[in-house]
Amino acid sequence: MPGGNDLSPHLWAITGNIIGSQETNVHLSHCRGMTITGNCIYSCTNRNLLIEDSHHLTLSGNTSAATVGSTGWGFAWNGPTTSR
């Protein structure tokens, strides 16, 4: 943002957690410089991971399990995709 007033979440690590039994287990919105590694993400009713309008993310070494009867793993990316 102009003037250095960027208040978006950035430079965080989510590591080594057991995250589950929520509607959306992990929801990142307008984030940058985030690292999500080594987590067990399971049993969502909607999505295990939802990313919206975020960039410079690292997702690695996570274990994800679909809920029995669900239609998929529950990952969604909403926003532009670019390669630089």
GIURWO-V896062 format. One record per residue. N is the residue number from 1. OMEGA is omega in whole degrees, 0 to 359 (999 if undefined). Layout:
N/OMEGA
N/OMEGA
This chain:
1/178
2/177
3/178
4/182
5/180
6/182
7/180
8/177
9/178
10/179
11/177
12/173
13/173
14/192
15/170
16/182
17/168
18/187
19/182
20/175
21/176
22/175
23/172
24/187
25/178
26/180
27/178
28/179
29/179
30/181
31/174
32/178
33/181
34/175
35/177
36/184
37/170
38/180
39/169
40/184
41/190
42/165
43/175
44/172
45/180
46/181
47/171
48/184
49/177
50/179
51/180
52/173
53/181
54/180
55/183
56/181
57/173
58/176
59/185
60/171
61/177
62/174
63/181
64/180
65/177
66/175
67/178
68/180
69/179
70/183
71/180
72/183
73/174
74/175
75/177
76/176
77/178
78/180
79/181
80/173
81/179
82/174
83/180
84/999
